[in-house]
Amino acid sequence: MAQAGLPLVAETLTAEAFAPFGQVIEAGLAKSWPINGGTTIRHHALAEAETGAEGRAILSIFRAEPWPSRPLDMLERHPLGSQAFMPLGPHPWLVLVAGEPEARACRLFAARADQGVQYATGVWHHPLLVEAGRQDFLVVDREGPGQNLEEIRLDPPVLLPR
């Protein structure tokens, strides 16, 4: 039986294509220079955490498993601060975002294992979408007072490419 939902095609993740939703975190996209006696290259200020007046930036590790349901029927956003994800494993992953909380507004990006993203404050997105098994991500997001999570259901849902 065919799954009902709006099919998506994965776009290549580039800074230009992702700009309406936030920033791509990738070595080489910002100023860089050698440090530590020339043994390290610093790729400087790849993204800037947004925390609002009463928040603070925190670092966490999220251990993600492949998303169990297809089609995808939910989106979330964080209205008080940005949220950044940088993979710590060797696998590519998917980034699903939307300009508004509707299936027709969803865009899917194929991210390499060396690319992260920072969702701008208030951007609708799907939780982590890994496909190659368990993968860890370094996450920078906001901690502080206020409700910083909103979730909605997509009807119709969206379908990932096979």
JORAHU-V289685 format. One record per backbone hydrogen bond with DSSP energy under -0.5 kcal/mol. CO is the residue of the C=O (numbers start at 1). NH is the residue of the N-H. E is the energy in kcal/mol with one decimal. If there is no record, write none. Layout:
co=(CO	CO)
nh=(NH	NH)
e=(E	E)
//
This chain:
co=(5	6	9	11	12	14	15	16	18	18	21	23	24	25	26	31	33	35	35	35	36	40	40	41	42	42	49	50	51	52	56	58	60	61	62	62	64	71	72	73	75	76	77	77	78	78	81	82	83	84	85	86	92	93	94	95	95	96	97	98	100	102	103	105	107	108	109	109	110	111	112	116	117	118	119	120	124	125	128	129	130	135	136	136	137	137	138	139	139	140	141	143	146	150	152	157	158	158	159)
nh=(7	159	108	110	14	18	19	19	21	22	120	118	26	116	29	44	42	38	39	40	39	35	42	43	33	44	51	82	55	55	143	141	139	63	64	137	135	73	158	154	152	125	79	150	81	122	122	142	119	140	117	138	131	111	129	97	109	126	107	124	102	105	106	99	97	11	95	111	13	93	115	25	85	23	83	123	98	76	130	94	67	64	88	89	62	139	86	60	141	84	58	56	148	77	75	6	71	72	8)
e=(-0.6	-2.9	-0.6	-3.5	-0.7	-2.2	-0.9	-0.5	-2.5	-1.1	-2.8	-2.9	-0.7	-3.1	-1.8	-2.5	-3.0	-0.7	-0.6	-1.6	-1.3	-2.8	-0.5	-0.6	-1.5	-0.8	-0.6	-2.0	-0.5	-0.7	-2.2	-1.8	-3.4	-0.5	-0.7	-2.1	-2.3	-0.5	-2.6	-2.5	-2.6	-2.8	-0.5	-2.3	-0.8	-2.2	-0.5	-0.5	-3.1	-1.6	-2.0	-2.9	-0.5	-2.9	-0.8	-0.5	-2.8	-2.3	-3.3	-0.9	-2.5	-1.4	-1.7	-1.1	-2.6	-3.2	-2.5	-0.7	-1.6	-2.3	-1.6	-3.0	-3.1	-2.1	-1.7	-2.0	-2.1	-3.1	-0.6	-2.6	-0.6	-3.0	-3.0	-0.6	-2.5	-0.5	-2.2	-2.6	-0.5	-2.9	-2.7	-2.0	-0.8	-2.0	-2.0	-2.8	-0.5	-2.8	-2.3)
//
